[in-house]
Amino acid sequence: MNKDTYSKSEIDLKLQNLENKVDSQFTLLNERLESSTKHILSETKNMLNELQLAQYKERETERKATNKWFIGLLVTIGIALFKLFFP
């Protein structure tokens, strides 16, 4: 014969079991979200570090080129002044 009624303790036990399952699933979901967030933040930090390094290298290249132009300009002005004062 099929039992159509449940006692209060059986209902409480089933609800407690359901609550435990839901809590464990939310805990698992929260851990996964935290892990994903940490991974995304780590990847973003790595990308920003790579970008910063690339920008630093580009600035160094530009600085070297500017120094070469400046030295060339000084040499040219020096030669022009030398020819002007010592013809």
N, C-alpha and C positions, 0 to 999 in steps of 0.2 A: 504494500500500500504506500502511496506517495504521500509524503509529509508536506502539508500546505502551510503550516505555521512554524515560526522560529521563536525560540526563546530570546529574551533580552540579552542574555550573555552570548548567545550565538551571533546575534546581530552586532553586538559590540565587538566581538572577536573579528568578524568579517570586516567591519568598518576600520578597526585598528590595523588589520592586515593590509587593507586597501590604502590606508593612510601611510603606512610604512613603505609600501611599493611606490606611491607617488612621491614621498619624501626622498627616497633613494634615487628615483629618476631625476628629480630636480637637483639633487646634489651632483649627480653625474653630469647633467647638463651644465651646471654652474662650473664644474671642474673643466669641462671641455671648452666653455667660453673663456675662462681664465687662461687656459693653455693657448687657445687660438689668439687671444689678445696679446699675450706675451710674445708669441711667435711673430705676429704682425708688427708689434713694436720693435722687436729685434731686427726684423728685415728692414723696417723703415730707418732705424738707426744706422744699419750697415749701408743702405743706399745713400743716406745723408753724408756719412763718412767718405764714401767713394766720391760723391759729388764735391765735397769740400777738398779732397785730395786733388781731384781733376782741376778745380778752380785754382788751387795753389800752384799746380804745375803750369797752368796757363799764365798766371800772373808772373811766375818766374821767367817764363819764355819771353813774355812781353817786356819785362824789366831788362833782360839781357839785350833784347833788340833795341830798346830805348838807349841803353848805355852805349851800344855800338854806334848808333846814330849820333849821340852826343859827343863821343870821342872823335868820330869822323868829322863832325862840324868844328870841334875845337882844333883839330889838325889843319883843316882847310882854312880856318880863320888865322891860325898861326902862320901858315905858309903865305897867305895873302898879306899879312902884316909884315912878314919878313921881306917879301918882295917889294912892299911899299917903302920900307925904311932902308933896305939895302938893295938898291937896284942893280 
